[in-house]
Amino acid sequence: MTKKPKAQKEMKFYILLVKDIEKYCSKRDKELLNNIEQKIILKRFRDGKNTHTYIACGEHEPYAEDVWQTILRGEDQKQENEK
């Protein structure tokens, strides 16, 4: 039996589908979104932080709970390693 993770689900990210941005946003909206992204990248760089890429999974997917449990177990392991 798999051990239940101590870590809890939480919203950490905003994820916007590129096709939704293309379909629903004006040119100005896209410029603003790009400006926000560039500002965050620049300020993270100035703070000595890396730019990250992520893997996303929609919660409606049949495998979503498995993905959540994998992430939560990984968070638990990360916290254990930091002790």
VENJOLIN-V476560 format. One record per residue. N is the residue number from 1. RES is the residue in one small letter. BURIAL is + if it has 16 or more other ideal C-beta (glycine too) atoms within 10 Angstrom, else -. D_CENTER is the distance of its C-alpha to the mean C-alpha in whole Angstrom. Layout:
n: {N;N}
res: {RES;RES}
burial: {BURIAL;BURIAL}
d_center: {D_CENTER;D_CENTER}
//
This chain:
n: {1;2;3;4;5;6;7;8;9;10;11;12;13;14;15;16;17;18;19;20;21;22;23;24;25;26;27;28;29;30;31;32;33;34;35;36;37;38;39;40;41;42;43;44;45;46;47;48;49;50;51;52;53;54;55;56;57;58;59;60;61;62;63;64;65;66;67;68;69;70;71;72;73;74;75;76;77;78;79;80;81;82;83}
res: {m;t;k;k;p;k;a;q;k;e;m;k;f;y;i;l;l;v;k;d;i;e;k;y;c;s;k;r;d;k;e;l;l;n;n;i;e;q;k;i;i;l;k;r;f;r;d;g;k;n;t;h;t;y;i;a;c;g;e;h;e;p;y;a;e;d;v;w;q;t;i;l;r;g;e;d;q;k;q;e;n;e;k}
burial: {-;-;-;-;+;-;+;-;-;-;-;-;-;-;-;-;-;-;-;-;-;-;-;-;-;-;-;-;-;-;-;-;-;-;-;-;-;-;-;-;-;-;-;-;-;-;-;-;-;-;-;-;-;-;-;-;-;-;-;-;-;-;-;-;-;-;-;-;-;-;+;+;+;-;-;-;-;-;-;-;-;-;-}
d_center: {28;25;24;22;19;20;16;15;12;11;8;6;4;7;7;10;13;15;18;17;17;20;22;22;21;24;25;24;21;20;21;20;16;17;19;16;14;17;18;14;15;18;18;16;18;21;20;20;16;14;12;9;8;6;7;7;10;11;13;16;16;19;17;14;16;17;13;12;15;15;11;14;16;15;14;17;19;17;18;22;22;21;24}
//
